[in-house]
């Protein structure tokens, strides 16, 4: 019908949503109503936190959390929050900082990671964020046990890793785009990569390469005379030259030489 926009494929719409979500996570300045990209005039931003956090002060805050000293945690956290606000930290930087702090202090738990995620992305000011984090710290200290023992800890984390592993196995033939795992599993790429590597020994991208090389070797062995381009296509590589370079790096020989 005249005047109506062209329909958008579901796959394209999903990709647009993925890109927007990653942009919000990595580019939006926490607590401010503007983005650091997209051509708008915004203050300089910072999407990291490690170089601005004094390790000694960070360790003091972690020890306070481990010992159940909520007041000590809140005092130090207030200082960090003021510094982060002055330096225009992004949402992702804040989230990664909170995740690292709680993981060092109390262990790893799916429920607490979800609480941090909600605290960062559902609040719009540092005052709101501090209140949510302080409440979380109080709850953890009142429990009197590691987060990893809360019924969602050691059981939940391996399960998420298994799901990511299965996702890679099921989709290795596709071009898995940057940020796709974040969209599927609800955590930033850096966090997913760190946790996955902790349990599997490889980052998701390295694990995906391992799967693809194993599948490529099987194809070559089971189908003598198969074209290298066909092998590349079937294991998720559209660029035959790039596939060949990766294969040689991983297997020590070119695909055409593999037997």
N, C-alpha and C positions, 0 to 999 in steps of 0.2 A: 504494500500500500504506500502511495506517495507520501513523503514527509516523515515516515517512520525510519528510525535508525536501523542499520544492518544488525541482524542477530549476532550475538557473540557466542562462540563455542564455549562449552563448559570448561574445557581444558584451558583455554586462554583466560577465562574469567578467574579460574583458580590460580593461574600463574600471576595474574595482576594482584590478587589478594595476597599471595605469598610475598611478592616484591614489596607491597605496601607495608605488610606486617614487619618484614625485615628492616625496612627503612625506618619505621617508627621505633623499633628496638634499638637500632644502631645509630640513628641520626638525631632523634629528638632529644632536646636538652631538658633534663628533668626539672619539673616545676616551672617551666616557661611555656607560653602559648605560641611558640614558633619552632621551626625546624632549622637544622643547620645546613640544609641542602635545598634543592629545588629552585635555586635562583633568588631566594628571599634574602633580605638583609638581616642577618642574625649575628649575634656575638660569636667570637671564636669558641669552639667547643672542644671537649676532650672525652674520648671514649675509653680511656684507660684509668686505672687507679693505682697500680703498683708503685710507680715512681713517685707518687705524691704522698704515700702513706709511710710513715716512719715505722720500720719493722719493730723497733723497741716498743713504741706505743701500741702497735697492733698486737704484739705478744702480750702486753699487759692486759688489754681488753679481752683477749682469748682466755687468759688465766682467770680473769674475773668471771667469765662465763662458766668455765669449768668448775670453779669453786662455789658457784651460786650467788656471787656478789652482783646482784642486779643493779645496785646503785653505781658501782664502779663501772659496769658496762655502759650504763646510760650516760655517765659523765664523759667517758672517752668518746662514745659514739656521737655525742653532741658536738665535740670538737671536730671530728671528721666531717660531720654533716655541714658545718659552717664552711670548712675549707672546700668541700665539694661544690657547695652552692656558689662560692666565689669564683670557682674555676669552670663553671658551666659544664659539669659532668653529664654525660648522656645517661639515658635510662639503663642501657646495657652495662655501663661502667658501675652504676650503683648496684644493679642486680648481682653482677659478678663479685663485687666487694662483699655484699651481704652473704652470698652463698659461701664464699671462702671463709669468712669469719665464723659462720655457724658450723660449717663442716669441720673446721679445725677445733672448735670449742666443744661440739656435741656429737660429731659423727655425721653420717649421711642418712637422710630420711626423705622419702617421697612426699610425705605430708608437709614437712617443713619447707622443702623446696617450693611446693605449691603455695605455701603461705607467703614466702618471700616474693614469688612471682606476682601474686595478687596485691601485695603491699606496694610494690613498685609501680605496677601498671594500672592500679585502680585508684591511686591517690594523685593529687595535683599540687601538693606543696610539701616542703620538707617537714613542716609541723605535723601534717597528717601521717607522713611516712614514719617519722620518729615515734609517734603514738602507736602505730601498728607494730613496729619492730619491738618497742618496749613491752607491749602486751605479749608478743611472742616470746621474748626473753623471760618474762615473768612466768608464763605458762610452762616453759621448758624447765626452769629452775624449780617450780612447784612439783613437777613430776618426779624430780629427784633421780632421773635415769637418763642415759644416753638416748638421743633421738633414734639411733639405730635399733633400739630395743622397744620401740613404741608399737610394734605390730605391723608397721608399714616400712620399716627400715631395711634390714638385710634381705627380707623377702621381696620387697617392692623393687629395690634397685636392680638385682640380677634379672628380674622379670622384664624390666624396661630394656635392659641390654639385650636380652633374648629377642624381644620384639624388634629392636633395631637391626639385629643380626638377620632375623628372618626377612625383614623388609628389604635389606640389601640383597639377600639371596633371591628373593622373588622378583626384584626389579633390576638386576644387574644388566639386563639387555637394553634398558632405557638409558637416556641421558639424564642422570640424576643431577639436578641443578643445585648450585650452592644455596644453602638455606632450606632445602626441601625437608631435611630431617627436623629442623626447627619447627616447621609448619606442621609436620605429622605428629611430633611428640611433645611440643609445647615448651621447649627450652632453647636457650640460645646455643648456637653452633659450638662455641668454645666450651661450654659446659658439657654438652653431649659428647664432644670429642674426648674431653678429659676423663669422664666417667667410663665411656666405652673402652678407652685404652687401659684404664685401671683394671678392668675385668678380662678383656680379650687380649691385651698386649699390643694391639694395633689401633691406630685411629680409624674412624669409619672409612675415610678415603683410601687408606692403605689396605683395609680389609676388603673393600670393594675391588681394588686392583687385584688382590690375591684371588678372589673368586673368579674374576674375569680371565686371569691367566690360566687358572686350573681348567676352566671351561674351554678355553682356546686350545689347550694341550689335548684335551679329550677329543675335540672336533678334529684336530689334525691327525691324531692317532686312529680314530675310528673311520675317518673319511680320507684315505690317501688320494692325493691329487686335488683336494679342495683348494679353491682360490683364496689367497690371503685376504682379499677384500671381503669375501663372504664370511670368513672367520671373524674379521673385525666387526662386520655388521651384526653378527649373531651374539657378540659379547659386549655390545654397547658402544663401539667406537665407530664414528662416521668418517673419521680421518684415517685412512689406511697408513699414512706415513707416521702419524703419531702412535698408532697402535703398534707398528713395527718397532719403533724406538722403545716403547714401554716393554714390549715383549723381550727384546734383546737385553734390556737392562735387568729384567726380572729373571729371565731364563738363561742368559748367557749366549744365546744364538738368535739369528733372525728366524722369523716364523717359517720361511721357506727352507731353512736348514734343520728344523726340528723334526725328530723322528721318534 
